Amino acid sequence: MSNVFVHMGISLDGYVAGPNRGPKNPLGDGGTTVHEWMFKQQAFLRTHSTGDAGETGPDNRVIEDIFSRIGANIMGKRMFEEGEANWPEESPFHTPVFVLTKEVRAPWERKGGTTFYFVNDGLERTLARAKEVAGGKDVRICGGRDVVLQYLQAGLVDELSLSLAPVFLGAGLRLFDGVDKRTLALEPVSATTSKDVTHVHYALKRSGTR
Ligand SMILES: NC(=O)c1ccc[n+]([C@@H]2O[C@H](COP(=O)([O-])OP(=O)(O)OC[C@H]3O[C@@H](n4cnc5c(N)ncnc54)[C@H](OP(=O)(O)O)[C@@H]3O)[C@@H](O)[C@H]2O)c1
């Protein structure tokens, strides 16, 4: 059965994007510093069709594990717009991707197995469609902040992983701003650290309030 998981890069002060984000400034001012550890991993570079170089240590294994378990992705329209302007022709997902949006748009097929479907069907129906096409693999709620928090608060996520970069952004999009803490109960599963980043992994417990 498909698990539903979130994995995001986050700054030490809780931001997943800096200010002034947009297609011409993906991740916002300073936001790429949150992912610096990831950009140099072999598994990341392979997925982005930029060759076979890169690090192959424990941080790479984190990325490999994540990519290998995904059968379908779900994302919000702001994240998609940044990617549409910046991802390579062979989009880095290699699965169906459901983009939550009020915009009506035909599916967008890319090289390498990625097709973007633009949907306005609610969180649960979108997740059901993603599970249907995931072929028994897991569904990743990719981002951005708005969509991830909606899925978390709706109680539809099984696992939350955060890669905590040792940087401060000071402004931008804070993942947990405004969170209703009654809807989330976390059980720590693992934590690993390297010189560049700390990965924390939680299971989401079903709390009595949802
Ligand atoms: N640090 C990380 O790991 C990470 C990962 C992913 C993304 N990001 C960053 O996150 C930022 C984007 O996050 P965000 O919170 O601004 O936006 P987002 O979650 O990507 O997208 C929000 C938009 O999606 C649409 N939407 C959301 N929920 C919907 C629903 N239930 N039904 C229909 N449409 C829905 C709406 O767009 P419309 O009204 O226009 O349709 C909404 O404004 C970007 O800067 C991106 O780079 C960071």
The ligand as a Gaussian input file, in Angstrom:
#p B3LYP/6-31G(d) Opt

LIG

0 1
 N       12.242000      23.946000       0.822000
 C       11.656000      23.010000       0.105000
 O       11.949000      21.790000       0.243000
 C       10.613000      23.386000      -0.909000
 C        9.937000      22.366000      -1.585000
 C        8.956000      22.736000      -2.501000
 C        8.671000      24.067000      -2.734000
 N        9.349000      25.019000      -2.060000
 C        9.057000      26.444000      -2.277000
 O        7.749000      26.736000      -1.823000
 C        7.295000      27.928000      -2.507000
 C        5.856000      27.748000      -2.945000
 O        5.037000      27.496000      -1.811000
 P        3.632000      28.242000      -1.612000
 O        3.155000      27.886000      -0.268000
 O        3.785000      29.680000      -1.967000
 O        2.716000      27.645000      -2.760000
 P        2.313000      26.192000      -3.263000
 O        1.897000      25.338000      -2.125000
 O        3.348000      25.676000      -4.179000
 O        1.042000      26.559000      -4.184000
 C       -0.055000      27.216000      -3.627000
 C       -1.078000      27.424000      -4.746000
 O       -1.571000      26.169000      -5.214000
 C       -2.974000      26.265000      -5.495000
 N       -3.670000      25.451000      -4.498000
 C       -3.271000      25.192000      -3.214000
 N       -4.143000      24.388000      -2.601000
 C       -5.117000      24.132000      -3.483000
 C       -6.288000      23.326000      -3.430000
 N       -6.615000      22.650000      -2.308000
 N       -7.066000      23.254000      -4.535000
 C       -6.725000      23.933000      -5.669000
 N       -5.623000      24.685000      -5.777000
 C       -4.827000      24.799000      -4.699000
 C       -3.314000      27.755000      -5.381000
 O       -2.946000      28.352000      -6.623000
 P       -3.992000      28.981000      -7.710000
 O       -5.041000      29.691000      -6.893000
 O       -3.155000      29.894000      -8.532000
 O       -4.548000      27.867000      -8.489000
 C       -2.331000      28.191000      -4.312000
 O       -2.087000      29.578000      -4.322000
 C        8.229000      28.116000      -3.686000
 O        9.072000      29.208000      -3.457000
 C        9.037000      26.829000      -3.741000
 O       10.337000      27.010000      -4.247000
 C       10.306000      24.716000      -1.134000

